[in-house]
């Protein structure tokens, strides 16, 4: 046996060190290329298409168990959901009369200003496929991709408001960065006084912040931030966050506002991806990928 | 008829009786593990790695464990190429940068290859102690590179993950050698 192992040593091709060096250099080159450019996107898409059936297969038992358990306590679920819906209906009835009145007024004002009515956005409902275990970013993978019309850059919303933005699409899956991810910035407006700001993610676990505000800014704790529609990507008026604290830093002279998102990316499984038309998306596509 | 003939004598001595044939080496024959158990275990741990339980960041990397195990015991079947390719697959699943996990797997595989002669002398528990630093270093280098690229530090949970991975080594040794041991036992029984 000892003889065999010595013979094997000589029979092998390049030595382990050489192969190690090749793979290490290759891996580091891939890391840097992937971080700096979009060259590897086609390869990633191809691999993820191959992976998809295996991911589905691996998750199938869990999905089945979920389905069965939800089926068994569906009665309780339906009852509680019914109560919640009834409560919501009463609340919404008030709101809707108010909204109808406002939209009529708005329409009239728009006509007066000769501004074209904003077309309501088409959208695709998606479900969370899995949450990638990635310490560097806060992303979600959805179960629909470019085959369903989703493109990188499209906003993702839920019933609470803006959840995030699609950053990567493969034929059957898509990846969204949450608004709390440091790569996503959203143009917003303060609902109370119309002040325009931009929120960024990346502070703490689930917070967004608006930076470099002048120290005399009119921003209070409890203010609701909604999308301003500037940039065209996010339709105007979607709730984004509620201001939690406004900190004045006397050394720099700027203030920082920190807010909690109003959407619940961690709570539900279904979200809507707004199908923003291509011309709006294209200029931003480059920027998005470069940030990756 | 001597019980223990010299090796050089064997071909010279001619005897009609089968009982004169003595084994030249009485130590049990070491079976190699079959391709099914090697590739099956790697495929299974890879599938399990696609499940969401790894969101708990100190979760042990069982794919790395299986790979390292077979690189130690079946170096002819499992090589650096496989470590690299499986790493790329995990990178795509985790939506990581390309090559991060691949680098960790290749480094760990190389560490095991370098230490293999020494490791094979010891029991699994002693092997485990050798493997803790190997896994920590193999995970540290990609973490540092990614921290440098993304400009933020992810914390230290990956160290715990590497240690937990190594802690599972005796279990892997027990489970992955189960069919192998059964064969060995059968051989012992027949002799």
Interface residues (C-beta under 8 A of the other chain):
Chain A: X1 X8 X16 X19 X20 X23 X24 X26 X27 X28 X29 X30 X31 X32 X33 X34 X35 X40 X43 X44 X47 X48 X51 X54 X55 X57 X58 X59 X62 X130 X131 X132 X133 X134 X135 X136 X137 X139 X141 X168 X175 X182
Chain B: X30 X46 X47 X48 X50 X51 X52 X54 X55 X57 X59 X76 X79 X80 X83 X84 X87 X88 X89 X92 X93 X94 X95 X96 X97 X98 X99 X100 X102 X103 X106 X107 X110 X113 X114 X142 X145 X146 X149 X150 X152 X154 X155 X157 X158
